[in-house]
Amino acid sequence: MKETKPTCKSHIFCLGFLLIVSMAISCQRQKAAPFVIGADISFVPQTESRGAYYKDVTGEEKAICLIMSDRHFNNIRLRLFVNPEAERGYSNDGFCGLEETVKMAKRVKDAGMDFTLDFHYSDTWADPDKQFKPSAWEGQTGEELENTLYEYTKMALNTFKEAGAAPDIIQIGNEISHGMVWPEGKVLDNATEENWAALMGLYNAGEKACREVLPEAKLMIHLALGGENILCREFLDKMNKYDAEYDIIGLSYYERWHETYNDLKTNLYDLSARYNKPVCVAEYGASKDNIKIINDIVRSVPNNMGYGTMAWEPTRVLFNREGQASEEIFSIYDNIYAQYSNPDSQPDVVQPFERTINIEKPVIGADISFVPQSEDRGATYSDNGEEKDVLEILKDHKFNWIRLRLFVDPDAENGYSRDGNGYCGLEKTLEMAKRVKAAGMKFLLDFHYSDTWADPGKQFKPSAWKDLHGSALEGKIYSYTNETVKRFIDEGVRPDMIQVGNEINNGMVWPQGKLPEGKEKVDSDEEMESFCVLLRCASAAVRAADPGITIMVHIACGGQNPESVAFFDKIISRDVKFDVIGQSYYPEYHGTLDELESNLNDLVVRYEKPIFVVEYHHNRKEVNDIVHNIPNGMGLGTFIWEPTSSRWGGLFNRDGSTNENMDIYPELYTNYTN
């Protein structure tokens, strides 16, 4: 035994040395691999058929592939529809069909660039909103459908191969985060294991064809989840479970749908390390403002695992209407190429950051959104017989936060303020926010995403958005939220906290964002994905405007624990990013004080997020004490609803004078701060 030990150590040393050498060679190969500067220009044959042509920066007319190759693009992606000439297909002229795509692929190869083939497995667009089964495959399911997908994929790849235009990278499906070839391959938030098995069976059929025909080609899984780490991991873990192979993780990244740049960065870093695969931004909408940012993020992925990027249909950015190349935009790509060609040069990218919550306790807050309206009707406010500004009175009684609601267009036909005064609209809310900040108080902005009241019983879509559906509505939620927050910041009244929606336990922006109501939500197998996407867009819009603003998700389930848990389990599982929980508590709707206390205590332990009672009126002391006594200091405070109303908050009388209910707040503040 003693004699064998040196031999074993020797073998171990040799094996270890070989492993180190192998890893070193692998690292050198990774370093040597060129960064993909790519683009999807599938529209080009179609636009050329309508008379479009392209000129380089000198004004010389030239083939677009040569122009792009000369300016350091090295990979072109082309989409492929099964039968675009079908009745509900993409093109009567066959654009993006097999014949036209083979022609364009040959042009790409002749220009010295690599070629990525994007199977849509549809007669028209396939994306998260739609993955329509090709008309020729209708009626097929199970193994028959898998065999059809396999044979089609094999036939298409052989056609490219025989034409001398074999793809270097293959996408088995386009943006398949919600599956492909619906309904068989559909996976939303309510997907069963049977649904996942069906999708992976289809994917594996495509994978088998790719490996048989083009074993050297790389397979890229393409998900429309740029910054959604939880959802990416859910999908990729399922792929591992079903032995579905891929070589590159490809993500779409559009600012309106896929979170912030920081989320993208965090996701790419995590996925590359977790799954040991190169990562690629397989689609992004190129502009002079984001090309460098997005490419630098991908390039900065540790261990040279940033594979590259693909700008989606950038010809409108790269060329003007007359087809003239833009020196400004092409120069950005030139500079990227020059920088990335130097192996010792890395982009200056700030490392991913963790969000923190810096809210000083106790928050004693009030929603006084009615005040401008009441004042215009002659209301005044007084304390101990002395007339004062309502904010001064509240501050004197230790209130330190004010909440203001915001409607999209209160002057709309069915809006809140149809008299044209714009109450609770943007301009009026800005005016009131300036008064709040001038009084030295913190400010919570409450987006209603409606022209009028939004609550569990109604979440009406704004009239200006009535024709928006699907991704268009999601994008509008983002742009409206982002532009509004920036306006507040520009006006010097940056919100300290923002609610993305008001009492949204039954959803928002109905019908697209509607959820099962009340107890029906518990153990529900209804799809809630649409709502969660809307909420993700709203959250991302705030964080993109200012990552330091605290984000609250507000539901009206004060004493209803099963409904609260069902709601938050769902949105967290769908990657909605938020910082604090807000609950409404009205005893006539939301149970007893004991039920409120039990629910809040459970939620902060379960989700490790601070909590507010962001609306209440009765049981003033009891509600505040319950929140203050939440374990681990996770109860941050409360907001009384409309304290100037004698009917609701009841801190003022009808004549605007304070009453005895106001007097408890200084005492509460003293007790809580001691």
C-alpha positions as CSV (number, residue, x, y, z in Angstrom):
1,M,0.0,0.0,0.0
2,K,2.8,2.4,0.9
3,E,4.4,1.9,-2.5
4,T,1.2,2.7,-4.4
5,K,0.8,6.1,-2.9
6,P,3.5,7.9,-4.9
7,T,2.1,6.3,-8.0
8,C,-1.4,7.5,-7.3
9,K,-0.1,11.0,-6.5
10,S,1.8,11.0,-9.8
11,H,-1.3,10.0,-11.7
12,I,-3.3,12.7,-9.9
13,F,-0.6,15.2,-10.7
14,C,-0.6,14.2,-14.4
15,L,-4.3,14.3,-14.6
16,G,-4.4,17.7,-12.9
17,F,-1.7,19.1,-15.1
18,L,-3.6,17.9,-18.2
19,L,-6.8,19.4,-16.9
20,I,-5.0,22.7,-16.3
21,V,-3.5,22.6,-19.8
22,S,-6.9,21.8,-21.3
23,M,-8.6,24.6,-19.4
24,A,-5.8,27.0,-20.5
25,I,-6.3,26.0,-24.1
26,S,-10.0,26.4,-23.7
27,C,-9.5,29.9,-22.3
28,Q,-7.2,30.8,-25.2
29,R,-9.9,29.6,-27.6
30,Q,-12.4,31.8,-25.8
31,K,-10.1,34.8,-26.0
32,A,-9.5,34.2,-29.7
33,A,-13.1,34.0,-30.6
34,P,-14.2,37.2,-32.3
35,F,-16.9,39.2,-30.6
36,V,-20.1,39.0,-32.7
37,I,-21.1,42.4,-34.1
38,G,-24.3,41.3,-35.8
39,A,-27.6,42.4,-37.2
40,D,-30.9,41.0,-38.4
41,I,-31.6,42.5,-41.8
42,S,-34.3,40.2,-43.0
43,F,-36.4,43.1,-44.3
44,V,-33.7,44.0,-46.9
45,P,-34.9,41.8,-49.9
46,Q,-38.4,43.1,-49.3
47,T,-37.3,46.8,-49.3
48,E,-35.0,46.2,-52.3
49,S,-38.0,44.8,-54.3
50,R,-39.7,48.2,-53.6
51,G,-36.7,50.1,-55.0
52,A,-34.5,50.6,-52.0
53,Y,-30.7,50.7,-52.5
54,Y,-27.8,51.5,-50.2
55,K,-24.7,53.7,-50.4
56,D,-21.6,53.8,-48.3
57,V,-20.5,56.9,-46.4
58,T,-18.8,58.2,-49.6
59,G,-22.1,58.1,-51.5
60,E,-21.1,55.1,-53.6
61,E,-23.9,52.7,-54.2
62,K,-22.9,49.3,-52.9
63,A,-24.4,46.0,-51.8
64,I,-25.6,46.3,-48.2
65,C,-23.8,43.2,-47.0
66,L,-20.5,44.6,-48.3
67,I,-21.1,47.9,-46.6
68,M,-21.8,46.2,-43.3
69,S,-18.9,43.8,-43.7
70,D,-16.5,46.7,-44.5
71,R,-17.7,48.4,-41.2
72,H,-16.9,45.3,-39.1
73,F,-20.3,43.6,-38.9
74,N,-19.4,39.9,-38.9
75,N,-22.7,38.0,-38.5
76,I,-26.1,38.5,-40.1
77,R,-29.3,36.9,-38.8
78,L,-32.2,36.0,-41.2
79,R,-35.6,34.9,-40.1
80,L,-37.4,32.0,-41.8
81,F,-41.1,31.4,-41.9
82,V,-42.6,28.0,-42.9
83,N,-44.9,29.3,-45.6
84,P,-45.2,33.0,-45.7
85,E,-47.5,32.8,-48.7
86,A,-50.2,30.9,-46.7
87,E,-53.6,32.5,-46.2
88,R,-52.6,34.1,-42.9
89,G,-48.9,34.2,-43.7
90,Y,-46.4,37.0,-43.7
91,S,-46.0,37.7,-47.4
92,N,-47.8,36.8,-50.6
93,D,-44.5,37.3,-52.4
94,G,-42.7,34.7,-50.3
95,F,-40.4,37.0,-48.4
96,C,-38.7,35.3,-45.4
97,G,-39.6,32.0,-46.9
98,L,-37.0,29.3,-47.7
99,E,-36.2,30.4,-51.3
100,E,-35.8,34.1,-50.5
101,T,-33.9,33.4,-47.3
102,V,-31.4,31.1,-49.1
103,K,-30.7,33.9,-51.7
104,M,-30.0,36.4,-48.9
105,A,-27.9,33.9,-47.0
106,K,-25.7,33.4,-50.0
107,R,-25.2,37.2,-50.2
108,V,-24.2,37.2,-46.5
109,K,-21.7,34.5,-47.1
110,D,-20.3,36.1,-50.2
111,A,-19.6,39.2,-48.2
112,G,-17.5,37.2,-45.8
113,M,-19.8,37.2,-42.9
114,D,-21.3,34.4,-40.8
115,F,-24.9,33.7,-41.0
116,T,-27.5,33.0,-38.2
117,L,-30.7,31.3,-39.1
118,D,-33.8,32.1,-37.1
119,F,-36.5,29.4,-37.3
120,H,-39.9,31.0,-36.5
121,Y,-41.8,27.8,-36.9
122,S,-44.8,29.8,-38.1
123,D,-46.1,31.3,-41.4
124,T,-45.7,34.7,-39.8
125,W,-44.2,36.5,-36.8
126,A,-43.4,34.4,-33.8
127,D,-42.7,36.2,-30.5
128,P,-43.9,36.1,-26.9
129,D,-47.4,37.4,-27.9
130,K,-47.9,34.8,-30.7
131,Q,-46.4,31.6,-31.8
132,F,-49.0,30.5,-34.4
133,K,-48.7,27.0,-35.7
134,P,-48.0,26.8,-39.5
135,S,-51.2,26.2,-41.4
136,A,-49.8,23.1,-43.1
137,W,-49.3,21.6,-39.6
138,E,-52.8,22.2,-38.4
139,G,-54.4,19.2,-36.7
140,Q,-51.1,17.6,-35.8
141,T,-50.1,17.0,-32.2
142,G,-47.7,14.9,-30.1
143,E,-45.2,12.7,-31.9
144,E,-46.7,13.5,-35.3
145,L,-46.1,17.2,-34.8
146,E,-42.6,16.6,-33.5
147,N,-41.8,14.5,-36.6
148,T,-43.1,17.2,-38.9
149,L,-41.0,19.9,-37.2
150,Y,-37.9,17.6,-37.4
151,E,-38.4,16.8,-41.1
152,Y,-39.1,20.5,-41.9
153,T,-36.0,21.6,-40.0
154,K,-33.8,18.9,-41.7
155,M,-35.1,19.8,-45.2
156,A,-34.5,23.5,-44.7
157,L,-31.0,23.0,-43.4
158,N,-30.1,20.7,-46.2
159,T,-31.3,23.3,-48.7
160,F,-29.0,25.9,-47.2
161,K,-26.1,23.5,-47.0
162,E,-26.5,22.4,-50.7
163,A,-26.6,26.1,-51.7
164,G,-23.3,26.7,-50.0
165,A,-25.0,29.0,-47.4
166,A,-25.1,26.8,-44.3
167,P,-25.8,28.8,-41.1
168,D,-23.1,29.1,-38.5
169,I,-25.6,29.7,-35.7
170,I,-29.2,28.3,-35.6
171,Q,-32.1,29.4,-33.4
172,I,-34.6,26.7,-32.8
173,G,-37.5,29.1,-32.5
174,N,-37.7,32.8,-32.0
175,E,-38.2,34.4,-28.6
176,I,-39.6,31.2,-27.2
177,S,-39.9,32.3,-23.6
178,H,-43.7,31.5,-23.8
179,G,-43.1,28.5,-25.9
180,M,-43.6,27.8,-29.7
181,V,-45.9,26.1,-32.1
182,W,-49.0,26.9,-30.0
183,P,-51.1,25.5,-28.5
184,E,-49.1,22.3,-28.0
185,G,-45.9,24.1,-27.2
186,K,-47.3,27.0,-25.1
187,V,-45.9,27.7,-21.6
188,L,-47.1,30.6,-19.6
189,D,-47.1,31.1,-15.8
190,N,-49.8,28.4,-15.4
191,A,-47.9,25.8,-17.5
192,T,-48.0,22.2,-16.2
193,E,-45.2,19.7,-16.5
194,E,-47.1,18.2,-19.4
195,N,-46.9,21.6,-21.2
196,W,-43.2,21.8,-20.6
197,A,-42.7,18.2,-21.9
198,A,-44.6,19.1,-25.0
199,L,-42.5,22.2,-25.7
200,M,-39.2,20.4,-25.0
201,G,-40.3,17.5,-27.3
202,L,-40.7,20.0,-30.1
203,Y,-37.4,21.7,-29.3
204,N,-35.5,18.4,-29.1
205,A,-36.9,17.5,-32.5
206,G,-35.5,20.6,-34.0
207,E,-32.2,20.1,-32.2
208,K,-31.9,16.6,-33.5
209,A,-32.3,17.8,-37.1
210,C,-29.6,20.5,-36.6
211,R,-27.1,18.1,-35.1
212,E,-27.6,15.6,-37.9
213,V,-27.3,18.1,-40.8
214,L,-24.9,20.7,-39.4
215,P,-23.1,19.2,-36.4
216,E,-20.6,22.1,-36.4
217,A,-23.2,24.8,-36.2
218,K,-23.9,26.4,-32.8
219,L,-27.4,26.3,-31.4
220,M,-28.7,29.4,-29.7
221,I,-31.7,29.3,-27.4
222,H,-33.5,32.6,-27.8
223,L,-35.6,34.1,-25.0
224,A,-37.2,37.5,-24.8
225,L,-36.1,38.0,-21.2
226,G,-33.1,40.4,-21.3
227,G,-33.2,41.4,-17.6
228,E,-35.5,38.7,-16.2
229,N,-33.2,36.4,-14.3
230,I,-35.8,34.3,-12.5
231,L,-37.7,33.5,-15.7
232,C,-34.5,32.7,-17.7
233,R,-33.4,30.3,-15.0
234,E,-36.8,28.7,-14.9
235,F,-36.7,28.1,-18.7
236,L,-33.0,26.9,-18.8
237,D,-33.5,24.6,-15.8
238,K,-36.4,23.0,-17.7
239,M,-34.1,22.5,-20.7
240,N,-31.6,20.8,-18.6
241,K,-34.3,18.5,-17.1
242,Y,-35.4,17.5,-20.6
243,D,-31.9,17.1,-22.0
244,A,-32.4,19.9,-24.5
245,E,-29.1,21.1,-25.8
246,Y,-27.9,24.6,-26.7
247,D,-24.5,26.2,-27.1
248,I,-25.3,29.9,-26.7
249,I,-27.9,31.7,-24.5
250,G,-29.5,34.4,-26.6
251,L,-31.7,37.1,-25.1
252,S,-33.8,39.9,-26.6
253,Y,-33.3,43.2,-24.9
254,Y,-35.6,46.1,-25.5
255,E,-35.6,48.8,-22.8
256,R,-39.4,49.0,-22.7
257,W,-39.9,45.3,-22.1
258,H,-36.8,43.8,-20.6
259,E,-35.9,45.8,-17.5
260,T,-33.0,48.1,-16.9
261,Y,-29.4,48.0,-18.2
262,N,-28.4,46.9,-14.7
263,D,-30.8,44.0,-14.8
264,L,-29.5,43.0,-18.2
265,K,-25.9,43.1,-16.9
266,T,-26.8,41.1,-13.7
267,N,-28.7,38.5,-15.7
268,L,-25.9,38.0,-18.3
269,Y,-23.3,37.7,-15.6
270,D,-25.4,35.1,-13.6
271,L,-26.5,33.0,-16.6
272,S,-23.0,32.7,-18.1
273,A,-21.6,31.5,-14.7
274,R,-24.5,29.4,-13.7
275,Y,-24.9,27.4,-17.0
276,N,-21.3,27.8,-18.3
277,K,-22.5,29.0,-21.7
278,P,-21.7,32.1,-23.7
279,V,-24.3,34.8,-23.7
280,C,-25.6,37.0,-26.5
281,V,-28.0,39.8,-26.9
282,A,-29.7,38.3,-29.9
283,E,-32.0,41.3,-30.5
284,Y,-31.9,44.9,-29.5
285,G,-33.2,48.1,-31.1
286,A,-30.1,50.0,-32.0
287,S,-29.8,53.7,-31.5
288,K,-26.9,56.1,-31.1
289,D,-27.7,56.2,-27.4
290,N,-27.6,52.4,-26.6
291,I,-25.3,50.7,-29.1
292,K,-22.2,51.2,-27.0
293,I,-23.9,50.6,-23.7
294,I,-25.4,47.2,-24.7
295,N,-22.3,46.0,-26.5
296,D,-20.1,47.0,-23.6
297,I,-22.3,45.1,-21.2
298,V,-22.1,41.9,-23.2
299,R,-18.4,42.3,-23.8
300,S,-17.8,42.8,-20.1
301,V,-19.2,39.4,-19.1
302,P,-16.5,37.7,-17.0
303,N,-14.3,34.9,-18.5
304,N,-14.9,36.1,-22.1
305,M,-18.4,34.6,-22.0
306,G,-19.9,37.6,-23.8
307,Y,-20.5,36.1,-27.3
308,G,-21.8,39.3,-29.0
309,T,-24.9,41.2,-30.1
310,M,-27.5,41.3,-32.9
311,A,-29.1,44.6,-33.7
312,W,-32.7,44.1,-34.9
313,E,-33.5,45.6,-38.3
314,P,-31.0,48.5,-37.9
315,T,-31.1,49.7,-41.5
316,R,-33.3,52.7,-40.5
317,V,-30.6,53.7,-38.1
318,L,-27.6,52.8,-40.2
319,F,-29.0,54.4,-43.4
320,N,-31.2,57.4,-44.1
321,R,-34.3,57.4,-46.2
322,E,-32.2,57.8,-49.4
323,G,-30.1,54.7,-48.4
324,Q,-27.1,56.9,-47.4
325,A,-24.9,55.3,-44.7
326,S,-24.7,57.2,-41.5
327,E,-21.1,57.9,-40.6
328,E,-22.1,58.7,-37.0
329,I,-23.7,55.3,-36.4
330,F,-21.2,53.2,-38.3
331,S,-18.4,55.0,-36.4
332,I,-19.8,53.7,-33.2
333,Y,-19.5,50.2,-34.5
334,D,-16.0,51.0,-35.8
335,N,-14.9,52.1,-32.4
336,I,-16.4,49.1,-30.7
337,Y,-14.5,46.8,-33.1
338,A,-11.3,48.6,-32.5
339,Q,-11.7,48.5,-28.7
340,Y,-12.7,44.9,-28.6
341,S,-9.9,43.8,-31.0
342,N,-7.4,44.6,-28.2
343,P,-7.6,41.6,-25.8
344,D,-6.2,43.8,-23.0
345,S,-8.9,46.4,-23.4
346,Q,-12.1,45.9,-21.4
347,P,-15.2,48.2,-21.4
348,D,-15.6,50.4,-18.4
349,V,-18.8,49.0,-17.1
350,V,-20.0,49.5,-13.6
351,Q,-20.6,46.3,-11.7
352,P,-24.1,45.1,-11.0
353,F,-25.5,46.8,-7.9
354,E,-27.9,45.7,-5.2
355,R,-30.9,47.8,-4.4
356,T,-31.2,49.1,-0.9
357,I,-34.1,50.8,1.0
358,N,-33.3,53.9,2.9
359,I,-36.5,55.0,4.5
360,E,-36.3,56.5,8.0
361,K,-38.9,55.2,10.4
362,P,-41.5,55.9,11.5
363,V,-43.4,57.0,8.3
364,I,-46.5,58.9,9.4
365,G,-48.1,59.6,6.1
366,A,-51.3,60.9,4.5
367,D,-53.0,60.9,1.1
368,I,-54.3,64.4,0.6
369,S,-55.0,64.3,-3.1
370,F,-58.4,65.9,-2.6
371,V,-56.8,69.1,-1.2
372,P,-56.3,71.1,-4.4
373,Q,-59.9,70.3,-5.5
374,S,-61.3,71.3,-2.0
375,E,-59.2,74.5,-1.9
376,D,-60.5,75.6,-5.3
377,R,-64.0,75.2,-3.8
378,G,-63.1,77.5,-0.9
379,A,-61.9,75.0,1.7
380,T,-59.4,76.3,4.4
381,Y,-57.7,74.5,7.3
382,S,-57.0,75.5,10.8
383,D,-55.4,74.2,14.0
384,N,-56.3,75.6,17.4
385,G,-58.3,78.3,15.8
386,E,-55.4,79.5,13.6
387,E,-55.7,79.2,9.8
388,K,-52.7,77.5,8.2
389,D,-51.6,75.6,5.2
390,V,-52.8,72.0,5.5
391,L,-49.2,70.7,5.0
392,E,-48.0,72.9,7.9
393,I,-50.7,71.5,10.2
394,L,-49.9,67.9,9.3
395,K,-46.2,68.5,9.7
396,D,-46.8,70.1,13.1
397,H,-48.5,66.8,14.1
398,K,-45.5,64.8,13.0
399,F,-46.7,63.7,9.6
400,N,-43.6,63.4,7.4
401,W,-44.9,61.7,4.1
402,I,-47.6,62.7,1.7
403,R,-49.1,60.4,-1.0
404,L,-50.6,61.9,-4.2
405,R,-52.6,59.9,-6.7
406,L,-52.1,60.4,-10.5
407,F,-54.6,59.6,-13.2
408,V,-53.5,59.4,-16.9
409,D,-56.1,61.9,-18.3
410,P,-58.7,63.0,-15.7
411,D,-60.2,65.4,-18.3
412,A,-61.1,62.5,-20.6
413,E,-64.7,61.8,-21.4
414,N,-65.0,59.2,-18.6
415,G,-62.3,60.7,-16.5
416,Y,-62.2,61.8,-12.9
417,S,-62.2,65.5,-13.5
418,R,-64.4,66.1,-16.6
419,D,-64.8,69.8,-15.8
420,G,-61.4,70.5,-17.4
421,N,-59.6,71.4,-14.2
422,G,-57.4,68.3,-14.4
423,Y,-57.5,67.4,-10.8
424,C,-55.1,64.5,-10.0
425,G,-53.7,64.9,-13.5
426,L,-50.0,65.5,-14.2
427,E,-49.9,69.3,-13.9
428,K,-52.1,69.5,-10.8
429,T,-50.1,66.7,-9.1
430,L,-46.8,68.4,-10.0
431,E,-48.1,71.6,-8.3
432,M,-49.1,69.8,-5.2
433,A,-45.8,67.8,-5.1
434,K,-43.9,71.1,-5.1
435,R,-45.9,72.2,-2.0
436,V,-45.0,68.9,-0.4
437,K,-41.3,69.2,-1.0
438,A,-41.3,72.9,0.0
439,A,-42.8,71.8,3.3
440,G,-39.8,69.5,3.8
441,M,-41.9,66.3,3.6
442,K,-41.3,63.1,1.6
443,F,-43.5,62.2,-1.4
444,L,-45.2,59.0,-2.5
445,L,-46.5,59.0,-6.1
446,D,-49.5,56.7,-6.7
447,F,-49.9,55.7,-10.4
448,H,-53.6,54.6,-11.0
449,Y,-53.0,53.8,-14.7
450,S,-56.5,55.0,-15.4
451,D,-58.4,58.2,-16.2
452,T,-60.3,57.7,-13.0
453,W,-60.4,55.7,-9.8
454,A,-58.5,52.3,-9.9
455,D,-59.3,49.9,-7.2
456,P,-60.1,46.1,-6.8
457,G,-63.6,46.7,-8.3
458,K,-62.4,48.7,-11.4
459,Q,-59.2,49.2,-13.3
460,F,-60.4,51.0,-16.4
461,K,-57.9,51.3,-19.3
462,P,-57.2,55.0,-20.1
463,S,-59.2,56.2,-23.1
464,A,-56.1,57.2,-25.0
465,W,-54.9,53.6,-24.7
466,K,-58.1,51.9,-25.8
467,D,-56.7,50.5,-29.0
468,L,-53.5,49.2,-27.5
469,H,-53.1,45.5,-26.7
470,G,-50.4,43.0,-26.1
471,S,-46.8,44.3,-26.3
472,A,-48.1,47.7,-27.5
473,L,-49.9,48.2,-24.2
474,E,-46.9,46.9,-22.3
475,G,-44.6,49.4,-24.1
476,K,-47.1,52.2,-23.4
477,I,-47.1,51.4,-19.6
478,Y,-43.3,51.7,-19.7
479,S,-43.1,54.9,-21.7
480,Y,-45.8,56.7,-19.8
481,T,-44.4,55.8,-16.4
482,N,-40.8,56.6,-17.4
483,E,-41.6,59.9,-19.0
484,T,-43.8,60.9,-16.0
485,V,-41.2,60.1,-13.4
486,K,-38.6,62.0,-15.4
487,R,-40.9,65.0,-15.5
488,F,-41.2,65.0,-11.7
489,I,-37.5,64.8,-11.4
490,D,-36.9,67.6,-14.0
491,E,-39.4,69.7,-12.0
492,G,-37.4,69.2,-8.8
493,V,-39.9,67.0,-7.1
494,R,-38.4,63.6,-7.4
495,P,-40.8,61.1,-5.7
496,D,-39.2,59.3,-2.8
497,M,-41.4,56.3,-3.4
498,I,-43.7,55.2,-6.2
499,Q,-46.7,52.8,-6.3
500,V,-46.9,51.0,-9.6
501,G,-50.7,50.7,-9.6
502,N,-53.3,51.3,-7.0
503,E,-54.9,48.3,-5.1
504,I,-54.0,45.9,-7.8
505,N,-54.8,42.6,-6.2
506,N,-57.3,42.0,-9.0
507,G,-55.0,43.3,-11.6
508,M,-54.8,46.6,-13.5
509,V,-55.5,48.0,-17.0
510,W,-58.4,45.6,-17.6
511,P,-59.0,43.4,-19.5
512,Q,-55.4,42.6,-20.4
513,G,-54.2,42.9,-16.9
514,K,-57.2,41.3,-15.1
515,L,-56.7,38.7,-12.4
516,P,-59.0,36.2,-10.7
517,E,-60.7,38.0,-7.8
518,G,-60.4,37.3,-4.1
519,K,-60.3,33.7,-3.0
520,E,-60.5,32.6,-6.6
521,K,-56.9,33.7,-6.9
522,V,-55.8,31.0,-4.3
523,D,-54.6,27.9,-6.1
524,S,-55.9,29.3,-9.3
525,D,-54.7,27.8,-12.6
526,E,-55.7,30.8,-14.6
527,E,-53.1,32.6,-16.5
528,M,-51.7,35.8,-14.9
529,E,-48.7,36.3,-17.1
530,S,-50.2,39.3,-18.9
531,F,-50.7,41.3,-15.7
532,C,-47.2,40.4,-14.5
533,V,-45.6,41.7,-17.8
534,L,-47.5,45.0,-17.4
535,L,-46.3,45.3,-13.8
536,R,-42.7,44.4,-14.8
537,C,-42.8,47.2,-17.4
538,A,-44.0,49.7,-14.9
539,S,-41.4,48.8,-12.4
540,A,-38.6,48.9,-14.9
541,A,-39.7,52.3,-16.1
542,V,-39.3,53.8,-12.6
543,R,-35.9,52.2,-12.1
544,A,-34.7,53.3,-15.5
545,A,-35.6,56.9,-14.6
546,D,-34.0,56.7,-11.2
547,P,-32.8,53.4,-9.7
548,G,-32.8,55.0,-6.2
549,I,-36.6,55.4,-6.0
550,T,-38.3,52.9,-3.8
551,I,-41.0,50.9,-5.5
552,M,-44.2,49.7,-3.8
553,V,-46.7,47.1,-4.9
554,H,-50.0,48.0,-3.4
555,I,-52.9,45.5,-2.8
556,A,-56.1,45.8,-0.8
557,C,-56.0,42.6,1.2
558,G,-55.2,43.9,4.7
559,G,-56.5,40.9,6.6
560,Q,-56.7,38.3,3.8
561,N,-53.5,36.2,4.0
562,P,-54.3,33.5,1.5
563,E,-55.1,36.1,-1.2
564,S,-52.1,38.1,-0.3
565,V,-49.7,35.1,-0.5
566,A,-51.3,34.0,-3.8
567,F,-50.7,37.4,-5.3
568,F,-47.1,38.0,-4.1
569,D,-46.1,34.4,-4.9
570,K,-47.2,34.9,-8.4
571,I,-45.6,38.3,-9.2
572,I,-42.3,37.2,-7.5
573,S,-42.3,34.0,-9.5
574,R,-42.7,36.1,-12.7
575,D,-39.7,38.3,-11.9
576,V,-41.6,41.5,-10.9
577,K,-39.0,43.7,-9.1
578,F,-40.2,45.8,-6.2
579,D,-39.0,46.9,-2.8
580,V,-41.9,47.2,-0.4
581,I,-45.3,45.8,0.2
582,G,-48.3,48.2,0.5
583,Q,-51.7,47.0,2.0
584,S,-55.0,48.8,2.3
585,Y,-56.9,48.1,5.5
586,Y,-60.6,49.0,5.9
587,P,-62.3,46.8,8.5
588,E,-65.5,46.7,6.5
589,Y,-63.6,45.0,3.6
590,H,-60.4,43.5,5.1
591,G,-61.2,41.7,8.3
592,T,-60.3,42.2,11.9
593,L,-57.3,43.9,13.5
594,D,-56.0,40.4,14.5
595,E,-56.3,39.3,10.9
596,L,-54.4,42.4,9.8
597,E,-51.7,41.8,12.3
598,S,-51.4,38.1,11.4
599,N,-51.2,38.8,7.7
600,L,-48.6,41.6,7.9
601,N,-46.4,39.6,10.2
602,D,-46.5,36.6,7.9
603,L,-45.8,38.6,4.7
604,V,-42.7,40.3,6.0
605,V,-41.2,37.0,7.2
606,R,-42.3,35.1,4.0
607,Y,-41.0,37.7,1.5
608,E,-38.4,39.6,3.6
609,K,-39.7,42.9,2.3
610,P,-40.7,45.9,4.5
611,I,-44.4,46.8,4.6
612,F,-46.8,49.7,4.8
613,V,-50.4,50.1,5.5
614,V,-50.8,52.6,2.7
615,E,-54.5,53.2,3.2
616,Y,-56.6,53.1,6.4
617,H,-59.1,55.4,8.1
618,H,-60.6,53.9,11.3
619,N,-58.6,52.3,14.2
620,R,-55.9,54.9,13.8
621,K,-53.8,54.0,16.8
622,E,-54.3,50.3,16.5
623,V,-53.3,50.2,12.9
624,N,-50.2,52.2,13.5
625,D,-49.2,50.1,16.5
626,I,-49.6,46.9,14.5
627,V,-47.3,48.2,11.8
628,H,-44.8,49.5,14.3
629,N,-44.6,46.2,16.1
630,I,-44.0,44.0,13.0
631,P,-41.0,41.8,13.7
632,N,-37.5,42.9,12.8
633,G,-38.5,46.5,12.3
634,M,-40.0,45.6,8.9
635,G,-43.1,47.8,9.5
636,L,-42.1,51.1,8.0
637,G,-45.3,53.1,8.6
638,T,-48.7,54.1,7.4
639,F,-50.7,56.5,5.2
640,I,-54.1,57.6,6.4
641,W,-56.5,58.1,3.5
642,E,-57.9,61.6,3.0
643,P,-57.6,62.9,6.5
644,T,-59.1,66.2,5.5
645,S,-62.4,64.4,4.9
646,S,-64.6,64.1,8.0
647,R,-66.2,61.0,6.4
648,W,-62.9,59.2,5.7
649,G,-59.7,60.0,7.5
650,G,-61.5,62.2,10.0
651,L,-58.6,64.3,11.3
652,F,-60.4,67.5,10.3
653,N,-63.9,68.7,10.9
654,R,-66.2,69.8,8.1
655,D,-65.1,73.4,8.6
656,G,-61.4,72.4,8.1
657,S,-60.5,72.6,11.8
658,T,-58.4,69.8,13.4
659,N,-60.1,67.6,15.9
660,E,-59.1,65.2,18.7
661,N,-58.2,62.4,16.2
662,M,-55.2,64.5,15.1
663,D,-53.8,64.6,18.6
664,I,-52.8,61.0,18.7
665,Y,-50.1,61.4,16.0
666,P,-47.5,63.4,18.0
667,E,-47.8,60.8,20.8
668,L,-47.4,57.9,18.4
669,Y,-44.3,59.6,16.9
670,T,-42.8,60.1,20.3
671,N,-43.5,56.5,21.3
672,Y,-42.1,55.0,18.1
673,T,-38.9,57.1,18.1
674,N,-38.2,56.3,21.7
